[in-house]
Amino acid sequence: MKKKYLLVFYFQKKNGKHDEFTEFKEHLSNLDLDQAKVILNLTDKAIVKNELNVQADYKTLFKYYRSVNKDKINEFLSR
């Protein structure tokens, strides 16, 4: 069974604000592990990496990212 991951990247704009970029993958690269701020293993319901809110558990993080990416997450999980 393939693993499914949700990756979240944050980039700082020139004006000092941050952009959030979410990506979905079935394999993680070393670059993903290095650059993503949050990586959730959606298959095993586990946190691979969390540099934003270290106190948050998987359920809390998934609930937040699902609230802003519901359609994309549902589509990815249904494949």
One Martini backbone bead per residue (centre of mass of N, CA, C, O) as a GRO file, in nm:
protein
   79
    1MET     BB    1   0.096   0.038   0.023
    2LYS     BB    2   0.060   0.358  -0.021
    3LYS     BB    3   0.162   0.657   0.071
    4LYS     BB    4   0.022   0.961   0.222
    5TYR     BB    5   0.099   1.314   0.180
    6LEU     BB    6   0.121   1.621   0.362
    7LEU     BB    7   0.251   1.935   0.253
    8VAL     BB    8   0.406   2.230   0.411
    9PHE     BB    9   0.477   2.555   0.291
   10TYR     BB   10   0.681   2.849   0.363
   11PHE     BB   11   0.683   3.188   0.233
   12GLN     BB   12   0.856   3.482   0.206
   13LYS     BB   13   0.785   3.790   0.138
   14LYS     BB   14   0.885   4.110   0.075
   15ASN     BB   15   0.656   4.223   0.293
   16GLY     BB   16   0.675   3.972   0.528
   17LYS     BB   17   0.486   3.778   0.438
   18HIS     BB   18   0.308   3.466   0.414
   19ASP     BB   19   0.310   3.167   0.227
   20GLU     BB   20   0.098   2.893   0.154
   21PHE     BB   21   0.194   2.551   0.060
   22THR     BB   22   0.026   2.269  -0.076
   23GLU     BB   23   0.109   1.915  -0.084
   24PHE     BB   24   0.085   1.597  -0.264
   25LYS     BB   25   0.218   1.266  -0.174
   26GLU     BB   26   0.379   0.927  -0.202
   27HIS     BB   27   0.667   1.063  -0.174
   28LEU     BB   28   0.975   1.133  -0.014
   29SER     BB   29   1.215   1.369  -0.002
   30ASN     BB   30   1.482   1.533   0.117
   31LEU     BB   31   1.368   1.810   0.042
   32ASP     BB   32   1.102   1.784   0.187
   33LEU     BB   33   1.224   1.735   0.472
   34ASP     BB   34   1.372   2.014   0.471
   35GLN     BB   35   1.136   2.236   0.370
   36ALA     BB   36   0.913   2.145   0.525
   37LYS     BB   37   0.707   2.222   0.805
   38VAL     BB   38   0.481   2.008   0.718
   39ILE     BB   39   0.415   1.648   0.779
   40LEU     BB   40   0.164   1.420   0.676
   41ASN     BB   41   0.049   1.096   0.740
   42LEU     BB   42  -0.247   0.981   0.604
   43THR     BB   43  -0.230   0.673   0.638
   44ASP     BB   44  -0.116   0.667   0.960
   45LYS     BB   45  -0.179   0.917   1.124
   46ALA     BB   46   0.098   1.106   1.112
   47ILE     BB   47   0.380   1.276   1.219
   48VAL     BB   48   0.676   1.375   1.056
   49LYS     BB   49   0.644   1.703   1.061
   50ASN     BB   50   0.675   1.992   1.309
   51GLU     BB   51   0.751   2.354   1.308
   52LEU     BB   52   0.498   2.521   1.427
   53ASN     BB   53   0.329   2.312   1.640
   54VAL     BB   54   0.454   2.100   1.872
   55GLN     BB   55   0.176   2.044   2.042
   56ALA     BB   56   0.045   1.927   1.808
   57ASP     BB   57  -0.157   1.700   1.677
   58TYR     BB   58  -0.276   1.530   1.421
   59LYS     BB   59  -0.577   1.607   1.447
   60THR     BB   60  -0.534   1.914   1.454
   61LEU     BB   61  -0.383   1.950   1.188
   62PHE     BB   62  -0.585   1.811   1.001
   63LYS     BB   63  -0.825   1.992   1.062
   64TYR     BB   64  -0.702   2.249   0.953
   65TYR     BB   65  -0.617   2.158   0.660
   66ARG     BB   66  -0.905   2.065   0.587
   67SER     BB   67  -1.043   2.349   0.610
   68VAL     BB   68  -0.850   2.457   0.349
   69ASN     BB   69  -0.835   2.142   0.179
   70LYS     BB   70  -1.074   1.941   0.138
   71ASP     BB   71  -1.093   1.868  -0.167
   72LYS     BB   72  -0.795   1.782  -0.206
   73ILE     BB   73  -0.789   1.562   0.009
   74ASN     BB   74  -1.022   1.386  -0.093
   75GLU     BB   75  -0.902   1.331  -0.372
   76PHE     BB   76  -0.634   1.203  -0.279
   77LEU     BB   77  -0.763   0.971  -0.099
   78SER     BB   78  -0.938   0.842  -0.348
   79ARG     BB   79  -0.682   0.714  -0.516
   0.00000   0.00000   0.00000
